[in-house]
Amino acid sequence: MDRAGEGRGLAFSLIGEVFCQGLSAEGCAEVREHLGWEGPLTPEIVAVERARIDMEVPPFASVFLSADGLCGGDVAAEAQALRARCGLGAAREPDQIGEVFGLLGWVHGRGTEAQRREVEGFMLRWVPGFMAALEGVDGVGFHRELLRIGWFLLWQRGAAQRAEGQWALPAVTDPLGDPRTGLRGIAEFLVRPVCAGGFFTVSDLLGVARGSGLPVGFGSRADRLEGLLQSAAHYGKVREVCAGLEAVTQRWERWWREAGEQGWAERVEAGRGVIRRVGQSAAQASPGKPSGSP
């Protein structure tokens, strides 16, 4: 293998190690040497950032690619099968981003070109969406920069173009097509990436709430978004909240279009259409009147 290929394999493996295990002091030195990181870097910084990521954006392909937005299931099984085809044993969390980057590092170091393309294709289906979500989270600058390095190396190989057209997003049902759908159903739809086109983080929801002068509550992301929509309906601010949610989707769309993923970009627009229709419905309602549905 050429030196460029060896360098890519090492970089991917290091990124995988960071997301799977964190970094020791020796690992920090290795990252500085091979990836050119110049900012503050200690094992403690890496651990704090990783904890923040886990709270904001679960780093699993299944969260982004499965119809229910949950970890595991068919997407994790697909990642496990991909490992098996590359000659590796089973992983406890095969679709976790660190495991997938580690697999990518392995195939770049020891695998075939066909294996490299297959792993890259799997990653291009969801990693840009994970990066788009992470862009809205403060205090994770080291991990965000690592992913940018990994993305640049993938882009150099033209992986995005090769991945295009090899898969399709799961079909989803318009929640507003059923007149019985209330705010809970809308919230559950919008927090699933395959439905809305991206991942609303807790920070995103808090930012929209602050911008509208509303509380957001606690619980899951669906709980928080439902509470935010309920408060917005009560105080006549549904349009403001919907505008804030739309602004977040613009970040997702930019990432998907840069990745060449037209299917995802179209899904963002469809999700944005749901948000707009909720806002338009509110505009026709009496201001300040509580409502259980748009």
C-alpha positions as a Python dict, from the first residue, in 0.01 Angstrom:
ca = {
    (1, 'M'): (0, 0, 0),
    (2, 'D'): (118, 355, -73),
    (3, 'R'): (213, 594, 204),
    (4, 'A'): (-104, 799, 152),
    (5, 'G'): (-314, 489, 208),
    (6, 'E'): (-119, 401, 521),
    (7, 'G'): (-168, 755, 650),
    (8, 'R'): (-543, 740, 593),
    (9, 'G'): (-565, 405, 768),
    (10, 'L'): (-376, 538, 1071),
    (11, 'A'): (-593, 851, 1087),
    (12, 'F'): (-917, 652, 1068),
    (13, 'S'): (-793, 411, 1336),
    (14, 'L'): (-701, 697, 1569),
    (15, 'I'): (-1042, 856, 1525),
    (16, 'G'): (-1202, 521, 1602),
    (17, 'E'): (-991, 483, 1914),
    (18, 'V'): (-1094, 826, 2042),
    (19, 'F'): (-1465, 755, 2001),
    (20, 'C'): (-1442, 401, 2143),
    (21, 'Q'): (-1194, 429, 2428),
    (22, 'G'): (-1094, 789, 2479),
    (23, 'L'): (-724, 872, 2488),
    (24, 'S'): (-434, 806, 2723),
    (25, 'A'): (-149, 1055, 2757),
    (26, 'E'): (41, 852, 2497),
    (27, 'G'): (-261, 859, 2269),
    (28, 'C'): (-281, 1237, 2299),
    (29, 'A'): (80, 1259, 2184),
    (30, 'E'): (4, 1029, 1892),
    (31, 'V'): (-289, 1244, 1784),
    (32, 'R'): (-69, 1554, 1796),
    (33, 'E'): (197, 1385, 1586),
    (34, 'H'): (-16, 1217, 1323),
    (35, 'L'): (-325, 1440, 1301),
    (36, 'G'): (-163, 1776, 1367),
    (37, 'W'): (-382, 1877, 1663),
    (38, 'E'): (-239, 2194, 1821),
    (39, 'G'): (-500, 2286, 2083),
    (40, 'P'): (-519, 2179, 2449),
    (41, 'L'): (-549, 1802, 2474),
    (42, 'T'): (-552, 1575, 2779),
    (43, 'P'): (-733, 1249, 2859),
    (44, 'E'): (-966, 1450, 3083),
    (45, 'I'): (-1062, 1692, 2804),
    (46, 'V'): (-1139, 1401, 2574),
    (47, 'A'): (-1352, 1228, 2841),
    (48, 'V'): (-1554, 1543, 2917),
    (49, 'E'): (-1620, 1606, 2549),
    (50, 'R'): (-1725, 1246, 2492),
    (51, 'A'): (-1970, 1261, 2783),
    (52, 'R'): (-2123, 1574, 2632),
    (53, 'I'): (-2159, 1404, 2294),
    (54, 'D'): (-2330, 1102, 2448),
    (55, 'M'): (-2585, 1333, 2613),
    (56, 'E'): (-2653, 1528, 2294),
    (57, 'V'): (-2608, 1300, 1991),
    (58, 'P'): (-2596, 920, 2028),
    (59, 'P'): (-2308, 824, 1795),
    (60, 'F'): (-2480, 528, 1629),
    (61, 'A'): (-2571, 467, 1267),
    (62, 'S'): (-2901, 309, 1374),
    (63, 'V'): (-3016, 635, 1537),
    (64, 'F'): (-2983, 809, 1201),
    (65, 'L'): (-3084, 533, 960),
    (66, 'S'): (-3357, 330, 1133),
    (67, 'A'): (-3724, 415, 1097),
    (68, 'D'): (-3775, 429, 1475),
    (69, 'G'): (-3459, 629, 1546),
    (70, 'L'): (-3347, 380, 1812),
    (71, 'C'): (-3012, 208, 1864),
    (72, 'G'): (-2970, -147, 1739),
    (73, 'G'): (-3204, -331, 1508),
    (74, 'D'): (-3144, -396, 1139),
    (75, 'V'): (-2887, -119, 1096),
    (76, 'A'): (-2667, -257, 1374),
    (77, 'A'): (-2707, -604, 1223),
    (78, 'E'): (-2596, -463, 887),
    (79, 'A'): (-2286, -312, 1051),
    (80, 'Q'): (-2211, -645, 1218),
    (81, 'A'): (-2244, -826, 885),
    (82, 'L'): (-2011, -571, 727),
    (83, 'R'): (-1748, -654, 988),
    (84, 'A'): (-1792, -1024, 916),
    (85, 'R'): (-1745, -970, 543),
    (86, 'C'): (-1420, -792, 624),
    (87, 'G'): (-1305, -1092, 827),
    (88, 'L'): (-1345, -934, 1173),
    (89, 'G'): (-1524, -1070, 1477),
    (90, 'A'): (-1844, -935, 1626),
    (91, 'A'): (-1844, -603, 1813),
    (92, 'R'): (-2074, -523, 2105),
    (93, 'E'): (-2185, -199, 1935),
    (94, 'P'): (-2096, -248, 1568),
    (95, 'D'): (-2267, 69, 1441),
    (96, 'Q'): (-2106, 301, 1697),
    (97, 'I'): (-1906, 566, 1514),
    (98, 'G'): (-1576, 468, 1676),
    (99, 'E'): (-1622, 103, 1580),
    (100, 'V'): (-1701, 201, 1222),
    (101, 'F'): (-1400, 432, 1195),
    (102, 'G'): (-1187, 154, 1342),
    (103, 'L'): (-1320, -82, 1076),
    (104, 'L'): (-1244, 178, 810),
    (105, 'G'): (-889, 206, 940),
    (106, 'W'): (-852, -172, 925),
    (107, 'V'): (-970, -204, 564),
    (108, 'H'): (-746, 83, 459),
    (109, 'G'): (-452, -93, 617),
    (110, 'R'): (-523, -458, 534),
    (111, 'G'): (-841, -486, 330),
    (112, 'T'): (-927, -477, -37),
    (113, 'E'): (-1047, -181, -240),
    (114, 'A'): (-1393, -338, -257),
    (115, 'Q'): (-1404, -360, 124),
    (116, 'R'): (-1289, -1, 156),
    (117, 'R'): (-1564, 118, -75),
    (118, 'E'): (-1828, -82, 109),
    (119, 'V'): (-1734, 58, 450),
    (120, 'E'): (-1707, 411, 311),
    (121, 'G'): (-2050, 376, 151),
    (122, 'F'): (-2201, 273, 485),
    (123, 'M'): (-2041, 571, 658),
    (124, 'L'): (-2146, 827, 399),
    (125, 'R'): (-2508, 734, 461),
    (126, 'W'): (-2509, 885, 810),
    (127, 'V'): (-2180, 1038, 928),
    (128, 'P'): (-2253, 1378, 764),
    (129, 'G'): (-2578, 1390, 962),
    (130, 'F'): (-2393, 1314, 1283),
    (131, 'M'): (-2145, 1592, 1205),
    (132, 'A'): (-2427, 1835, 1128),
    (133, 'A'): (-2584, 1761, 1467),
    (134, 'L'): (-2251, 1796, 1646),
    (135, 'E'): (-2194, 2138, 1488),
    (136, 'G'): (-2467, 2278, 1711),
    (137, 'V'): (-2315, 2142, 2034),
    (138, 'D'): (-2073, 2356, 2236),
    (139, 'G'): (-1770, 2215, 2415),
    (140, 'V'): (-1685, 1931, 2175),
    (141, 'G'): (-1430, 2105, 1955),
    (142, 'F'): (-1168, 1828, 1959),
    (143, 'H'): (-1407, 1553, 1850),
    (144, 'R'): (-1565, 1782, 1592),
    (145, 'E'): (-1226, 1857, 1439),
    (146, 'L'): (-1133, 1487, 1434),
    (147, 'L'): (-1447, 1414, 1235),
    (148, 'R'): (-1366, 1696, 994),
    (149, 'I'): (-1027, 1534, 932),
    (150, 'G'): (-1193, 1198, 873),
    (151, 'W'): (-1449, 1355, 642),
    (152, 'F'): (-1178, 1532, 440),
    (153, 'L'): (-991, 1205, 391),
    (154, 'L'): (-1308, 1030, 275),
    (155, 'W'): (-1386, 1316, 38),
    (156, 'Q'): (-1034, 1300, -105),
    (157, 'R'): (-1104, 945, -216),
    (158, 'G'): (-1429, 1046, -381),
    (159, 'A'): (-1622, 819, -147),
    (160, 'A'): (-1933, 1035, -159),
    (161, 'Q'): (-1970, 996, -534),
    (162, 'R'): (-1925, 619, -515),
    (163, 'A'): (-2180, 586, -235),
    (164, 'E'): (-2448, 781, -421),
    (165, 'G'): (-2743, 578, -542),
    (166, 'Q'): (-2655, 258, -354),
    (167, 'W'): (-2926, 283, -91),
    (168, 'A'): (-3254, 459, -9),
    (169, 'L'): (-3396, 616, 304),
    (170, 'P'): (-3686, 433, 469),
    (171, 'A'): (-4027, 558, 361),
    (172, 'V'): (-4212, 768, 619),
    (173, 'T'): (-4573, 876, 663),
    (174, 'D'): (-4671, 1243, 678),
    (175, 'P'): (-4793, 1293, 1037),
    (176, 'L'): (-5026, 1574, 930),
    (177, 'G'): (-5203, 1344, 688),
    (178, 'D'): (-5399, 1211, 988),
    (179, 'P'): (-5624, 1479, 1144),
    (180, 'R'): (-5599, 1297, 1477),
    (181, 'T'): (-5226, 1369, 1505),
    (182, 'G'): (-5155, 1592, 1803),
    (183, 'L'): (-4845, 1769, 1924),
    (184, 'R'): (-4703, 1444, 2064),
    (185, 'G'): (-4719, 1278, 1725),
    (186, 'I'): (-4559, 1579, 1557),
    (187, 'A'): (-4279, 1586, 1813),
    (188, 'E'): (-4211, 1212, 1780),
    (189, 'F'): (-4194, 1252, 1402),
    (190, 'L'): (-3954, 1547, 1409),
    (191, 'V'): (-3703, 1392, 1651),
    (192, 'R'): (-3644, 1093, 1421),
    (193, 'P'): (-3369, 1175, 1168),
    (194, 'V'): (-3517, 965, 887),
    (195, 'C'): (-3839, 1166, 921),
    (196, 'A'): (-3710, 1521, 969),
    (197, 'G'): (-3384, 1482, 775),
    (198, 'G'): (-3154, 1539, 1072),
    (199, 'F'): (-3108, 1519, 1446),
    (200, 'F'): (-3244, 1787, 1679),
    (201, 'T'): (-3008, 1795, 1977),
    (202, 'V'): (-3111, 1908, 2324),
    (203, 'S'): (-2897, 2218, 2262),
    (204, 'D'): (-3093, 2288, 1943),
    (205, 'L'): (-3423, 2269, 2130),
    (206, 'L'): (-3296, 2485, 2414),
    (207, 'G'): (-3174, 2742, 2163),
    (208, 'V'): (-3512, 2754, 1989),
    (209, 'A'): (-3684, 2790, 2329),
    (210, 'R'): (-3456, 3075, 2436),
    (211, 'G'): (-3507, 3253, 2106),
    (212, 'S'): (-3882, 3236, 2157),
    (213, 'G'): (-3876, 3321, 2528),
    (214, 'L'): (-4033, 2987, 2621),
    (215, 'P'): (-3955, 2697, 2858),
    (216, 'V'): (-3863, 2361, 2710),
    (217, 'G'): (-3907, 2120, 3002),
    (218, 'F'): (-3726, 1791, 3071),
    (219, 'G'): (-3725, 1431, 2957),
    (220, 'S'): (-3652, 1284, 2617),
    (221, 'R'): (-3612, 1499, 2309),
    (222, 'A'): (-3969, 1413, 2209),
    (223, 'D'): (-4088, 1518, 2557),
    (224, 'R'): (-3898, 1846, 2532),
    (225, 'L'): (-4021, 1927, 2184),
    (226, 'E'): (-4380, 1842, 2274),
    (227, 'G'): (-4355, 2067, 2580),
    (228, 'L'): (-4206, 2346, 2370),
    (229, 'L'): (-4488, 2321, 2114),
    (230, 'Q'): (-4748, 2318, 2393),
    (231, 'S'): (-4598, 2632, 2548),
    (232, 'A'): (-4581, 2794, 2206),
    (233, 'A'): (-4948, 2715, 2141),
    (234, 'H'): (-5046, 2857, 2479),
    (235, 'Y'): (-4857, 3183, 2431),
    (236, 'G'): (-4927, 3227, 2061),
    (237, 'K'): (-4564, 3167, 1956),
    (238, 'V'): (-4591, 2858, 1739),
    (239, 'R'): (-4472, 3048, 1432),
    (240, 'E'): (-4162, 3172, 1618),
    (241, 'V'): (-4080, 2820, 1738),
    (242, 'C'): (-4129, 2675, 1389),
    (243, 'A'): (-3900, 2942, 1244),
    (244, 'G'): (-3634, 2842, 1496),
    (245, 'L'): (-3671, 2474, 1409),
    (246, 'E'): (-3646, 2555, 1038),
    (247, 'A'): (-3321, 2743, 1101),
    (248, 'V'): (-3169, 2426, 1249),
    (249, 'T'): (-3270, 2224, 943),
    (250, 'Q'): (-3072, 2460, 720),
    (251, 'R'): (-2754, 2336, 888),
    (252, 'W'): (-2850, 1978, 812),
    (253, 'E'): (-2926, 2055, 449),
    (254, 'R'): (-2590, 2223, 399),
    (255, 'W'): (-2407, 1915, 525),
    (256, 'W'): (-2610, 1672, 313),
    (257, 'R'): (-2567, 1874, -3),
    (258, 'E'): (-2191, 1899, 55),
    (259, 'A'): (-2188, 1521, 98),
    (260, 'G'): (-2373, 1474, -232),
    (261, 'E'): (-2662, 1300, -55),
    (262, 'Q'): (-2961, 1427, -251),
    (263, 'G'): (-3199, 1182, -84),
    (264, 'W'): (-3120, 1321, 260),
    (265, 'A'): (-3144, 1680, 134),
    (266, 'E'): (-3491, 1605, -2),
    (267, 'R'): (-3589, 1449, 330),
    (268, 'V'): (-3481, 1769, 508),
    (269, 'E'): (-3708, 1969, 280),
    (270, 'A'): (-3998, 1732, 346),
    (271, 'G'): (-3945, 1760, 722),
    (272, 'R'): (-3923, 2136, 689),
    (273, 'G'): (-4256, 2125, 507),
    (274, 'V'): (-4415, 1961, 811),
    (275, 'I'): (-4273, 2232, 1036),
    (276, 'R'): (-4402, 2507, 805),
    (277, 'R'): (-4750, 2359, 795),
    (278, 'V'): (-4760, 2347, 1175),
    (279, 'G'): (-4669, 2717, 1179),
    (280, 'Q'): (-4926, 2799, 913),
    (281, 'S'): (-5197, 2615, 1107),
    (282, 'A'): (-5110, 2817, 1415),
    (283, 'A'): (-5136, 3140, 1218),
    (284, 'Q'): (-5499, 3058, 1143),
    (285, 'A'): (-5583, 2981, 1506),
    (286, 'S'): (-5677, 3231, 1775),
    (287, 'P'): (-5362, 3378, 1941),
    (288, 'G'): (-5300, 3255, 2292),
    (289, 'K'): (-5551, 2971, 2273),
    (290, 'P'): (-5413, 2645, 2409),
    (291, 'S'): (-5435, 2360, 2165),
    (292, 'G'): (-5347, 1993, 2163),
    (293, 'S'): (-5295, 1994, 1788),
    (294, 'P'): (-5172, 2242, 1524),
}
